[in-house]
Each structure stands twice: as C-alpha cells, then as structure tokens.
Amino acid sequence: MRVAVAGASGYAGGELLRLLLGHPEMTLAVAAAGAAAGSSVTDYHPHLPELAGWVFTETRAEVLADADLVFLALPHGQSAALVRELSQTVPIVDLGADFRLDDPDEWARYYGGDHAGTWTYGLPELPGARQAITDSHRVANPGCYVTAVTLALAPLLTDGLVERDDLVVVAASGTSGAGRAAKASLLASEVMGAMSAYKVGGSHQHIPEMRQNLRRAAGADVRLSFTPMLAPMSRGILATCSARLTDRASQAAVTESLHAAYDDEPFVHVLDDGRWPTTAATLGSNSVHLRAAVDDESGRVTVVAAVDNLVKGAAGQALQNANLVLGLPEGTGLPRRGVAP
C-alpha cells in the first residue's frame, strides 16, 4: 500500500518515515514538507540512509491524492485546509489537533479560528474505539500528553474508584514535544541540567482533549489541573496523575481496574510491584508503562505513565490507527520493546 506523509521534515514526520521503512505492507510514496520542500530528506533525517536521494515535495493535495492513505503531521490548525482539497474517499490519519475536539468553543479558546469538525478519535485502547477506527477512513490521532493521562486515569473513572472533580496531573516531556522550530528556550544551553514548567495555569492546548476523554470515561464532567514540565531529554513523557479516592477504592481495586482494562492490550503494560515506569524503558517503542499506588493517609491514588512522545504519543499511534483503517493486523510494523541503555 502506497502512503504519503505531509509534514515529513518534522520530528513526528521523521518518526513516521522511520517506522514506514520497516513496515511490511506499506511503501512510502510521498514525503512532503513546507519550507523544506526541495531539500534532501537525509539533511533533516540523517538516521534514515535508505532515503538518500529523496527530496521533500511540496505539500499540495495533488501530490498526496494518489496514495492509499495519507498521514498529516502538520502544525495544529493546518490540516483542515489541506483536507478540504483531498477527495473524501482518501483515508487520512491526522496527527494534528484539527479534528480531535467535539466542542467548537473549546477549539476557539485553545487554538483560535474556526472549528473544522470532529473525526473518529484514534486511541484504540479505549472502550469501543478499536471498532470505530476500523470502520472509519478519517482518524484524529490523540495528543502525546493526552495519551499518557487518558490511559492512566480512564479505567479508574469508569469503575468509580476516583472522584471526577479532583484530578491533578504533572507531566514532564522531552524537548521534541515542542517541535523542530528553533526557539531560544529549547537551546541545549537552556535545557541541559534544568527542569522547567510551561503553560501553567490551565493554558496548555491538550487540556480540553484530556477533559473530553476523561469526561467520557466518567460519564460526567471532570475537573482537571494539568501542569506540563520540560525535561532535559530529547524524547519521552512521564505523567504523574493523582486523584482523590472514592469510598469503594483500595490498592487491590485500583490494580485490578488497570489490569482488567489493559491485560489484553499489546501496547499497554501494567508493571509489577517494585517497578515504576521510566521514559528510558519506553524509548523507541509504541508501548505505555503504567503503575498505581494508593496513599491511604491522603486518600489519593497516583498513577504514573511513561510513553515515548514521538512513537505512542504521535507516529506509532498514527501507524497503529492506519493499520486498523486499512484492515491490517494492528501491531504491524510497530515496536513493542524499548531500547536500552
């Protein structure tokens, strides 16, 4: 199957190229980019020597139209215009935020401009999502922070083990989560040896998407506090998710809830006692590592989740969704194991 990647010069786009080169059923047909059009692919992605001689094409609908599936790895707000120029029959997985949200007001508040609509939400591990993705040809890929937070808290909300009005998340991400554009705050001299908070006070653009997912899991509105942190690493997310327990909760009930939700999921692993998620353990994989601990004195539970923001948080999840859309085995071409050391 011939696939096209728009936004292929960025970090998520480059990760898609890497994964597609190892996919047995998909062939890269087009690698499109914006300002990088006309440049050598290996100037941006020297770790992909198989693409030596490839040149980024311009991001135009007619260039993408002949593909069996199109991945859009564009900046938020740029996918909708391109989608309008493509045939309605072309399957698309959008890694941007354009089609994730149900509420136009939330889109306007956090992203600005007109809401483009809502596509099937591409987090297969959520109840009912896998079949919906399989039946769709337009899928909105979740955000990276959102993936970690949703998978950590959704089962506990569904099972009534935590209060929905007191959810607190502090999550650290590597610098690749901010994209490839040059910014002074992302210089090595600024990041090395430092941890810093950003978009504090409810301003991060992933918040409405988190609330949307957790609201569905709880069956009612939720109250969420989210603080993102920038960590001195290139990739990875470690999300510490805390919630107040209900009267029916216990360590055993929390652990059972997570195991019931994920023991049959190939990419989500609930860790054994004595092991906690680390970003190093998920590096390069499409896996999520989870573990929870109940604090009886405070009456709260903490669920820690680790993901690679460029794989399960972006390109890997997009490929997982594409496999479902195209009728392929879901895990085809996806790494389940991390790279160490």
Sequence and secondary structure as in RCSB ss.txt:
>XXXX:A:sequence
MRVAVAGASGYAGGELLRLLLGHPEMTLAVAAAGAAAGSSVTDYHPHLPELAGWVFTETRAEVLADADLVFLALP
HGQSAALVRELSQTVPIVDLGADFRLDDPDEWARYYGGDHAGTWTYGLPELPGARQAITDSHRVANPGCYVTAVT
LALAPLLTDGLVERDDLVVVAASGTSGAGRAAKASLLASEVMGAMSAYKVGGSHQHIPEMRQNLRRAAGADVRLS
FTPMLAPMSRGILATCSARLTDRASQAAVTESLHAAYDDEPFVHVLDDGRWPTTAATLGSNSVHLRAAVDDESGR
VTVVAAVDNLVKGAAGQALQNANLVLGLPEGTGLPRRGVAP
>XXXX:A:secstr
 EEEEETTTSHHHHHHHHHHHT SS EEEEEEESTTTTSBHHHH TT GGGTT B EE  HHHHTTSSEEEE   
TTSHHHHHHHS TTS EEE SSTTT S HHHHHHHT S      EE  TTSTTHHHHHHT SEEE   HHHHHHH
HHHHHHHHTT EEEEEEEEEEEE GGGG SS  GGGSHHHHTT  EE STTTT TTHHHHHHHHHHHHTS   EE
EEEEE SSSS EEEEEEEEE TT  HHHHHHHHHHHHTT TTEEE  TT    HHHHTTSS EEEEEEEETTTTE
EEEEEEE TTIIIIIHHHHHHHHHHTTS TTTT   S    
